Amino acid sequence: MILDYEPGDKVTNPNNKDWGIGQVQSIINDKVTVNFENAGKKVINAKNIKLERVS
């Protein structure tokens, strides 16, 4: 799987818009660690949830 974001990128979780904008902290295999403004740090399985990049 090729992800279209990298550490430092801003993203949102389309399934949880109330989490706000998050910044990608790290990507290890399919696990993406994101620090969201309203939900804190979350580890997301990129196989199950497609994060949306914020431009």
Distance bins in CASP14 RR format, pairs under 12 A and 6 or more apart:
PFRMAT RR
TARGET T0000
AUTHOR 0000-0000-0000
RMODE 2
METHOD distances of the structure
MODEL  1
1 27 0 0 0 0 0 1 0 0 0 0 0
1 29 0 0 0 0 1 0 0 0 0 0 0
1 30 1 0 0 1 0 0 0 0 0 0 0
1 31 0 0 0 0 0 1 0 0 0 0 0
1 32 0 0 0 0 0 1 0 0 0 0 0
1 45 0 0 0 0 0 1 0 0 0 0 0
1 46 1 0 0 1 0 0 0 0 0 0 0
1 47 1 0 0 1 0 0 0 0 0 0 0
1 48 0 0 0 0 0 1 0 0 0 0 0
1 50 0 0 0 0 0 1 0 0 0 0 0
2 27 0 0 0 0 0 1 0 0 0 0 0
2 30 0 0 0 0 0 1 0 0 0 0 0
2 46 0 0 0 0 0 1 0 0 0 0 0
3 9 0 0 0 0 1 0 0 0 0 0 0
3 11 0 0 0 0 0 1 0 0 0 0 0
3 24 0 0 0 0 1 0 0 0 0 0 0
3 26 0 0 0 0 0 1 0 0 0 0 0
3 27 1 0 0 1 0 0 0 0 0 0 0
3 28 0 0 0 0 0 1 0 0 0 0 0
3 29 0 0 0 0 0 1 0 0 0 0 0
3 30 0 0 0 0 1 0 0 0 0 0 0
3 31 0 0 0 0 0 1 0 0 0 0 0
3 32 1 0 0 1 0 0 0 0 0 0 0
3 34 0 0 0 0 0 1 0 0 0 0 0
3 44 0 0 0 0 0 1 0 0 0 0 0
3 45 0 0 0 0 0 1 0 0 0 0 0
3 46 1 0 1 0 0 0 0 0 0 0 0
3 47 0 0 0 0 0 1 0 0 0 0 0
3 49 0 0 0 0 0 1 0 0 0 0 0
3 50 0 0 0 0 1 0 0 0 0 0 0
3 51 0 0 0 0 1 0 0 0 0 0 0
3 53 0 0 0 0 1 0 0 0 0 0 0
4 11 0 0 0 0 1 0 0 0 0 0 0
4 24 0 0 0 0 0 1 0 0 0 0 0
4 27 0 0 0 0 0 1 0 0 0 0 0
4 32 0 0 0 0 0 1 0 0 0 0 0
4 46 0 0 0 0 0 1 0 0 0 0 0
4 50 0 0 0 0 1 0 0 0 0 0 0
4 51 0 0 0 0 1 0 0 0 0 0 0
4 52 0 0 0 0 1 0 0 0 0 0 0
4 53 1 0 0 1 0 0 0 0 0 0 0
4 55 0 0 0 0 0 1 0 0 0 0 0
5 11 1 0 1 0 0 0 0 0 0 0 0
5 12 0 0 0 0 0 1 0 0 0 0 0
5 22 0 0 0 0 0 1 0 0 0 0 0
5 23 0 0 0 0 0 1 0 0 0 0 0
5 24 1 0 1 0 0 0 0 0 0 0 0
5 25 0 0 0 0 0 1 0 0 0 0 0
5 26 0 0 0 0 0 1 0 0 0 0 0
5 27 1 0 0 1 0 0 0 0 0 0 0
5 32 1 0 0 1 0 0 0 0 0 0 0
5 33 0 0 0 0 0 1 0 0 0 0 0
5 34 0 0 0 0 1 0 0 0 0 0 0
5 44 0 0 0 0 0 1 0 0 0 0 0
5 46 0 0 0 0 1 0 0 0 0 0 0
5 50 0 0 0 0 0 1 0 0 0 0 0
5 51 1 0 0 1 0 0 0 0 0 0 0
5 52 0 0 0 0 1 0 0 0 0 0 0
5 53 1 0 1 0 0 0 0 0 0 0 0
5 54 0 0 0 0 1 0 0 0 0 0 0
5 55 0 0 0 0 0 1 0 0 0 0 0
6 23 0 0 0 0 0 1 0 0 0 0 0
6 24 1 0 0 1 0 0 0 0 0 0 0
6 25 0 0 0 0 0 1 0 0 0 0 0
6 26 0 0 0 0 1 0 0 0 0 0 0
6 27 1 0 0 1 0 0 0 0 0 0 0
6 32 0 0 0 0 1 0 0 0 0 0 0
6 51 0 0 0 0 0 1 0 0 0 0 0
6 53 0 0 0 0 0 1 0 0 0 0 0
7 22 0 0 0 0 0 1 0 0 0 0 0
7 23 0 0 0 0 1 0 0 0 0 0 0
7 24 1 0 1 0 0 0 0 0 0 0 0
7 25 1 0 0 1 0 0 0 0 0 0 0
7 26 1 0 1 0 0 0 0 0 0 0 0
7 27 1 0 0 1 0 0 0 0 0 0 0
7 28 0 0 0 0 0 1 0 0 0 0 0
7 32 0 0 0 0 1 0 0 0 0 0 0
7 33 0 0 0 0 1 0 0 0 0 0 0
7 34 0 0 0 0 1 0 0 0 0 0 0
7 35 0 0 0 0 0 1 0 0 0 0 0
8 21 0 0 0 0 0 1 0 0 0 0 0
8 22 0 0 0 0 1 0 0 0 0 0 0
8 23 1 0 1 0 0 0 0 0 0 0 0
8 24 1 0 1 0 0 0 0 0 0 0 0
8 25 1 0 0 1 0 0 0 0 0 0 0
8 26 0 0 0 0 1 0 0 0 0 0 0
8 27 0 0 0 0 0 1 0 0 0 0 0
8 32 0 0 0 0 0 1 0 0 0 0 0
8 33 0 0 0 0 0 1 0 0 0 0 0
8 34 0 0 0 0 1 0 0 0 0 0 0
8 35 0 0 0 0 1 0 0 0 0 0 0
8 53 0 0 0 0 0 1 0 0 0 0 0
8 54 0 0 0 0 0 1 0 0 0 0 0
9 21 0 0 0 0 0 1 0 0 0 0 0
9 22 0 0 0 0 1 0 0 0 0 0 0
9 23 1 0 0 1 0 0 0 0 0 0 0
9 24 1 0 1 0 0 0 0 0 0 0 0
9 25 0 0 0 0 0 1 0 0 0 0 0
9 26 0 0 0 0 0 1 0 0 0 0 0
9 27 0 0 0 0 1 0 0 0 0 0 0
9 32 0 0 0 0 1 0 0 0 0 0 0
9 34 0 0 0 0 1 0 0 0 0 0 0
9 35 0 0 0 0 0 1 0 0 0 0 0
9 51 0 0 0 0 1 0 0 0 0 0 0
9 52 0 0 0 0 0 1 0 0 0 0 0
9 53 1 0 0 1 0 0 0 0 0 0 0
9 54 1 0 0 1 0 0 0 0 0 0 0
9 55 0 0 0 0 1 0 0 0 0 0 0
10 20 0 0 0 0 1 0 0 0 0 0 0
10 21 1 0 1 0 0 0 0 0 0 0 0
10 22 1 0 0 1 0 0 0 0 0 0 0
10 23 1 0 1 0 0 0 0 0 0 0 0
10 24 1 0 0 1 0 0 0 0 0 0 0
10 25 0 0 0 0 0 1 0 0 0 0 0
10 34 0 0 0 0 1 0 0 0 0 0 0
10 35 0 0 0 0 0 1 0 0 0 0 0
10 36 0 0 0 0 0 1 0 0 0 0 0
10 37 0 0 0 0 1 0 0 0 0 0 0
10 51 0 0 0 0 1 0 0 0 0 0 0
10 52 0 0 0 0 1 0 0 0 0 0 0
10 53 1 0 0 1 0 0 0 0 0 0 0
10 54 1 0 1 0 0 0 0 0 0 0 0
10 55 0 0 0 0 1 0 0 0 0 0 0
11 17 0 0 0 0 0 1 0 0 0 0 0
11 19 0 0 0 0 1 0 0 0 0 0 0
11 20 0 0 0 0 1 0 0 0 0 0 0
11 21 1 0 0 1 0 0 0 0 0 0 0
11 22 1 0 1 0 0 0 0 0 0 0 0
11 23 1 0 0 1 0 0 0 0 0 0 0
11 24 1 0 0 1 0 0 0 0 0 0 0
11 25 0 0 0 0 0 1 0 0 0 0 0
11 27 0 0 0 0 0 1 0 0 0 0 0
11 32 0 0 0 0 1 0 0 0 0 0 0
11 33 0 0 0 0 0 1 0 0 0 0 0
11 34 1 0 0 1 0 0 0 0 0 0 0
11 35 0 0 0 0 0 1 0 0 0 0 0
11 36 0 0 0 0 1 0 0 0 0 0 0
11 37 0 0 0 0 0 1 0 0 0 0 0
11 42 0 0 0 0 0 1 0 0 0 0 0
11 44 0 0 0 0 1 0 0 0 0 0 0
11 46 0 0 0 0 0 1 0 0 0 0 0
11 49 0 0 0 0 0 1 0 0 0 0 0
11 50 0 0 0 0 1 0 0 0 0 0 0
11 51 1 0 1 0 0 0 0 0 0 0 0
11 52 1 0 0 1 0 0 0 0 0 0 0
11 53 1 0 1 0 0 0 0 0 0 0 0
11 54 1 0 0 1 0 0 0 0 0 0 0
11 55 0 0 0 0 0 1 0 0 0 0 0
12 18 0 0 0 0 0 1 0 0 0 0 0
12 19 1 0 0 1 0 0 0 0 0 0 0
12 20 1 0 0 1 0 0 0 0 0 0 0
12 21 1 0 1 0 0 0 0 0 0 0 0
12 22 1 0 0 1 0 0 0 0 0 0 0
12 23 0 0 0 0 0 1 0 0 0 0 0
12 24 0 0 0 0 0 1 0 0 0 0 0
12 34 0 0 0 0 1 0 0 0 0 0 0
12 36 0 0 0 0 1 0 0 0 0 0 0
12 37 0 0 0 0 0 1 0 0 0 0 0
12 38 0 0 0 0 0 1 0 0 0 0 0
12 39 0 0 0 0 0 1 0 0 0 0 0
12 42 0 0 0 0 0 1 0 0 0 0 0
12 44 0 0 0 0 0 1 0 0 0 0 0
12 49 0 0 0 0 0 1 0 0 0 0 0
12 50 0 0 0 0 0 1 0 0 0 0 0
12 51 1 0 0 1 0 0 0 0 0 0 0
12 52 1 0 1 0 0 0 0 0 0 0 0
12 53 0 0 0 0 1 0 0 0 0 0 0
12 54 1 0 1 0 0 0 0 0 0 0 0
12 55 0 0 0 0 0 1 0 0 0 0 0
13 19 1 0 1 0 0 0 0 0 0 0 0
13 20 0 0 0 0 1 0 0 0 0 0 0
13 21 0 0 0 0 1 0 0 0 0 0 0
13 22 0 0 0 0 1 0 0 0 0 0 0
13 24 0 0 0 0 0 1 0 0 0 0 0
13 32 0 0 0 0 0 1 0 0 0 0 0
13 34 1 0 0 1 0 0 0 0 0 0 0
13 36 1 0 0 1 0 0 0 0 0 0 0
13 37 0 0 0 0 0 1 0 0 0 0 0
13 38 0 0 0 0 0 1 0 0 0 0 0
13 39 0 0 0 0 1 0 0 0 0 0 0
13 40 0 0 0 0 0 1 0 0 0 0 0
13 42 1 0 0 1 0 0 0 0 0 0 0
13 43 0 0 0 0 0 1 0 0 0 0 0
13 44 1 0 0 1 0 0 0 0 0 0 0
13 45 0 0 0 0 0 1 0 0 0 0 0
13 46 0 0 0 0 0 1 0 0 0 0 0
13 48 0 0 0 0 0 1 0 0 0 0 0
13 49 1 0 0 1 0 0 0 0 0 0 0
13 50 0 0 0 0 1 0 0 0 0 0 0
13 51 1 0 0 1 0 0 0 0 0 0 0
13 52 1 0 0 1 0 0 0 0 0 0 0
13 53 0 0 0 0 0 1 0 0 0 0 0
13 54 0 0 0 0 0 1 0 0 0 0 0
14 20 0 0 0 0 0 1 0 0 0 0 0
14 44 0 0 0 0 0 1 0 0 0 0 0
14 49 1 0 0 1 0 0 0 0 0 0 0
14 50 1 0 0 1 0 0 0 0 0 0 0
14 51 1 0 0 1 0 0 0 0 0 0 0
14 52 1 0 1 0 0 0 0 0 0 0 0
14 53 0 0 0 0 0 1 0 0 0 0 0
14 54 0 0 0 0 0 1 0 0 0 0 0
15 39 0 0 0 0 0 1 0 0 0 0 0
15 42 0 0 0 0 0 1 0 0 0 0 0
15 44 0 0 0 0 1 0 0 0 0 0 0
15 45 0 0 0 0 0 1 0 0 0 0 0
15 48 0 0 0 0 1 0 0 0 0 0 0
15 49 1 0 0 1 0 0 0 0 0 0 0
15 50 0 0 0 0 1 0 0 0 0 0 0
15 51 0 0 0 0 1 0 0 0 0 0 0
15 52 0 0 0 0 0 1 0 0 0 0 0
16 22 0 0 0 0 0 1 0 0 0 0 0
16 34 0 0 0 0 0 1 0 0 0 0 0
16 36 0 0 0 0 1 0 0 0 0 0 0
16 38 0 0 0 0 1 0 0 0 0 0 0
16 39 1 0 0 1 0 0 0 0 0 0 0
16 40 0 0 0 0 0 1 0 0 0 0 0
16 42 0 0 0 0 1 0 0 0 0 0 0
16 44 0 0 0 0 1 0 0 0 0 0 0
16 49 0 0 0 0 1 0 0 0 0 0 0
16 51 0 0 0 0 0 1 0 0 0 0 0
16 52 0 0 0 0 0 1 0 0 0 0 0
17 36 0 0 0 0 0 1 0 0 0 0 0
17 37 0 0 0 0 0 1 0 0 0 0 0
17 38 0 0 0 0 1 0 0 0 0 0 0
17 39 0 0 0 0 0 1 0 0 0 0 0
17 51 0 0 0 0 0 1 0 0 0 0 0
17 52 0 0 0 0 1 0 0 0 0 0 0
17 54 0 0 0 0 0 1 0 0 0 0 0
18 36 0 0 0 0 1 0 0 0 0 0 0
18 37 0 0 0 0 0 1 0 0 0 0 0
18 38 1 0 0 1 0 0 0 0 0 0 0
18 39 1 0 0 1 0 0 0 0 0 0 0
19 34 0 0 0 0 1 0 0 0 0 0 0
19 35 0 0 0 0 0 1 0 0 0 0 0
19 36 1 0 1 0 0 0 0 0 0 0 0
19 37 1 0 0 1 0 0 0 0 0 0 0
19 38 1 0 1 0 0 0 0 0 0 0 0
19 39 1 1 0 0 0 0 0 0 0 0 0
19 40 1 0 0 1 0 0 0 0 0 0 0
19 41 0 0 0 0 0 1 0 0 0 0 0
19 42 1 0 0 1 0 0 0 0 0 0 0
19 44 0 0 0 0 0 1 0 0 0 0 0
19 49 0 0 0 0 0 1 0 0 0 0 0
19 51 0 0 0 0 0 1 0 0 0 0 0
19 52 0 0 0 0 0 1 0 0 0 0 0
20 34 0 0 0 0 0 1 0 0 0 0 0
20 35 0 0 0 0 0 1 0 0 0 0 0
20 36 1 0 1 0 0 0 0 0 0 0 0
20 37 1 0 1 0 0 0 0 0 0 0 0
20 38 1 0 1 0 0 0 0 0 0 0 0
20 39 1 0 0 1 0 0 0 0 0 0 0
20 40 0 0 0 0 1 0 0 0 0 0 0
20 42 0 0 0 0 0 1 0 0 0 0 0
20 51 0 0 0 0 0 1 0 0 0 0 0
20 52 0 0 0 0 0 1 0 0 0 0 0
20 54 0 0 0 0 1 0 0 0 0 0 0
21 34 0 0 0 0 1 0 0 0 0 0 0
21 35 0 0 0 0 1 0 0 0 0 0 0
21 36 1 0 0 1 0 0 0 0 0 0 0
21 37 1 0 1 0 0 0 0 0 0 0 0
21 38 0 0 0 0 1 0 0 0 0 0 0
21 39 0 0 0 0 0 1 0 0 0 0 0
21 40 0 0 0 0 0 1 0 0 0 0 0
21 51 0 0 0 0 0 1 0 0 0 0 0
21 52 0 0 0 0 0 1 0 0 0 0 0
21 53 0 0 0 0 0 1 0 0 0 0 0
21 54 1 0 1 0 0 0 0 0 0 0 0
21 55 0 0 0 0 0 1 0 0 0 0 0
22 32 0 0 0 0 0 1 0 0 0 0 0
22 33 0 0 0 0 0 1 0 0 0 0 0
22 34 1 0 1 0 0 0 0 0 0 0 0
22 35 1 0 1 0 0 0 0 0 0 0 0
22 36 1 0 1 0 0 0 0 0 0 0 0
22 37 1 0 0 1 0 0 0 0 0 0 0
22 38 0 0 0 0 1 0 0 0 0 0 0
22 39 0 0 0 0 1 0 0 0 0 0 0
22 40 0 0 0 0 1 0 0 0 0 0 0
22 41 0 0 0 0 1 0 0 0 0 0 0
22 42 0 0 0 0 1 0 0 0 0 0 0
22 44 0 0 0 0 0 1 0 0 0 0 0
22 51 0 0 0 0 1 0 0 0 0 0 0
22 52 0 0 0 0 0 1 0 0 0 0 0
22 53 0 0 0 0 0 1 0 0 0 0 0
22 54 1 0 0 1 0 0 0 0 0 0 0
23 32 0 0 0 0 0 1 0 0 0 0 0
23 33 0 0 0 0 1 0 0 0 0 0 0
23 34 1 0 0 1 0 0 0 0 0 0 0
23 35 1 0 1 0 0 0 0 0 0 0 0
23 36 0 0 0 0 1 0 0 0 0 0 0
23 37 0 0 0 0 1 0 0 0 0 0 0
23 40 0 0 0 0 0 1 0 0 0 0 0
23 41 0 0 0 0 0 1 0 0 0 0 0
23 42 0 0 0 0 0 1 0 0 0 0 0
23 51 0 0 0 0 0 1 0 0 0 0 0
23 53 0 0 0 0 0 1 0 0 0 0 0
23 54 0 0 0 0 1 0 0 0 0 0 0
24 31 0 0 0 0 0 1 0 0 0 0 0
24 32 1 0 0 1 0 0 0 0 0 0 0
24 33 1 0 0 1 0 0 0 0 0 0 0
24 34 1 0 1 0 0 0 0 0 0 0 0
24 35 0 0 0 0 1 0 0 0 0 0 0
24 36 0 0 0 0 0 1 0 0 0 0 0
24 41 0 0 0 0 0 1 0 0 0 0 0
24 42 0 0 0 0 0 1 0 0 0 0 0
24 43 0 0 0 0 0 1 0 0 0 0 0
24 44 0 0 0 0 1 0 0 0 0 0 0
24 46 0 0 0 0 0 1 0 0 0 0 0
24 51 1 0 0 1 0 0 0 0 0 0 0
24 52 0 0 0 0 0 1 0 0 0 0 0
24 53 0 0 0 0 1 0 0 0 0 0 0
24 54 0 0 0 0 0 1 0 0 0 0 0
25 31 0 0 0 0 0 1 0 0 0 0 0
25 32 0 0 0 0 1 0 0 0 0 0 0
25 33 1 0 1 0 0 0 0 0 0 0 0
25 34 1 0 0 1 0 0 0 0 0 0 0
25 35 1 0 1 0 0 0 0 0 0 0 0
25 36 0 0 0 0 0 1 0 0 0 0 0
25 40 0 0 0 0 0 1 0 0 0 0 0
25 41 1 0 0 1 0 0 0 0 0 0 0
25 42 0 0 0 0 1 0 0 0 0 0 0
25 43 0 0 0 0 1 0 0 0 0 0 0
25 44 0 0 0 0 0 1 0 0 0 0 0
26 32 1 0 0 1 0 0 0 0 0 0 0
26 33 1 0 1 0 0 0 0 0 0 0 0
26 34 0 0 0 0 1 0 0 0 0 0 0
26 35 0 0 0 0 0 1 0 0 0 0 0
26 41 0 0 0 0 0 1 0 0 0 0 0
26 43 0 0 0 0 1 0 0 0 0 0 0
26 44 0 0 0 0 0 1 0 0 0 0 0
27 33 1 0 0 1 0 0 0 0 0 0 0
27 34 0 0 0 0 1 0 0 0 0 0 0
27 43 0 0 0 0 0 1 0 0 0 0 0
27 44 0 0 0 0 1 0 0 0 0 0 0
27 45 0 0 0 0 0 1 0 0 0 0 0
27 46 1 0 0 1 0 0 0 0 0 0 0
27 51 0 0 0 0 0 1 0 0 0 0 0
28 43 0 0 0 0 1 0 0 0 0 0 0
28 44 0 0 0 0 0 1 0 0 0 0 0
28 45 0 0 0 0 0 1 0 0 0 0 0
28 46 0 0 0 0 0 1 0 0 0 0 0
29 43 0 0 0 0 0 1 0 0 0 0 0
29 45 0 0 0 0 1 0 0 0 0 0 0
29 46 0 0 0 0 1 0 0 0 0 0 0
29 47 0 0 0 0 1 0 0 0 0 0 0
30 43 0 0 0 0 0 1 0 0 0 0 0
30 44 0 0 0 0 1 0 0 0 0 0 0
30 45 1 0 1 0 0 0 0 0 0 0 0
30 46 1 0 1 0 0 0 0 0 0 0 0
30 47 1 0 1 0 0 0 0 0 0 0 0
30 48 0 0 0 0 1 0 0 0 0 0 0
30 49 0 0 0 0 0 1 0 0 0 0 0
30 50 0 0 0 0 0 1 0 0 0 0 0
30 51 0 0 0 0 0 1 0 0 0 0 0
31 42 0 0 0 0 0 1 0 0 0 0 0
31 43 1 0 1 0 0 0 0 0 0 0 0
31 44 1 0 0 1 0 0 0 0 0 0 0
31 45 1 0 0 1 0 0 0 0 0 0 0
31 46 1 0 0 1 0 0 0 0 0 0 0
31 47 0 0 0 0 1 0 0 0 0 0 0
31 48 0 0 0 0 0 1 0 0 0 0 0
31 49 0 0 0 0 0 1 0 0 0 0 0
32 41 0 0 0 0 0 1 0 0 0 0 0
32 42 0 0 0 0 1 0 0 0 0 0 0
32 43 1 0 0 1 0 0 0 0 0 0 0
32 44 1 0 1 0 0 0 0 0 0 0 0
32 45 1 0 0 1 0 0 0 0 0 0 0
32 46 1 0 1 0 0 0 0 0 0 0 0
32 47 0 0 0 0 0 1 0 0 0 0 0
32 48 0 0 0 0 0 1 0 0 0 0 0
32 49 0 0 0 0 1 0 0 0 0 0 0
32 50 0 0 0 0 0 1 0 0 0 0 0
32 51 1 0 0 1 0 0 0 0 0 0 0
32 53 0 0 0 0 0 1 0 0 0 0 0
33 40 0 0 0 0 0 1 0 0 0 0 0
33 41 1 0 0 1 0 0 0 0 0 0 0
33 42 1 0 0 1 0 0 0 0 0 0 0
33 43 1 0 1 0 0 0 0 0 0 0 0
33 44 1 0 0 1 0 0 0 0 0 0 0
33 45 0 0 0 0 0 1 0 0 0 0 0
33 46 0 0 0 0 0 1 0 0 0 0 0
33 51 0 0 0 0 0 1 0 0 0 0 0
34 40 0 0 0 0 1 0 0 0 0 0 0
34 41 1 0 0 1 0 0 0 0 0 0 0
34 42 1 0 1 0 0 0 0 0 0 0 0
34 43 0 0 0 0 1 0 0 0 0 0 0
34 44 1 0 0 1 0 0 0 0 0 0 0
34 45 0 0 0 0 0 1 0 0 0 0 0
34 46 0 0 0 0 0 1 0 0 0 0 0
34 49 0 0 0 0 0 1 0 0 0 0 0
34 51 1 0 0 1 0 0 0 0 0 0 0
34 52 0 0 0 0 0 1 0 0 0 0 0
34 53 0 0 0 0 0 1 0 0 0 0 0
34 54 0 0 0 0 0 1 0 0 0 0 0
35 41 1 0 1 0 0 0 0 0 0 0 0
35 42 1 0 0 1 0 0 0 0 0 0 0
35 43 0 0 0 0 0 1 0 0 0 0 0
35 44 0 0 0 0 0 1 0 0 0 0 0
36 42 1 0 0 1 0 0 0 0 0 0 0
36 43 0 0 0 0 0 1 0 0 0 0 0
36 44 0 0 0 0 1 0 0 0 0 0 0
36 51 0 0 0 0 0 1 0 0 0 0 0
36 54 0 0 0 0 0 1 0 0 0 0 0
37 54 0 0 0 0 0 1 0 0 0 0 0
42 49 0 0 0 0 1 0 0 0 0 0 0
42 51 0 0 0 0 0 1 0 0 0 0 0
43 49 0 0 0 0 0 1 0 0 0 0 0
44 50 0 0 0 0 1 0 0 0 0 0 0
44 51 1 0 0 1 0 0 0 0 0 0 0
44 52 0 0 0 0 0 1 0 0 0 0 0
45 51 0 0 0 0 0 1 0 0 0 0 0
END
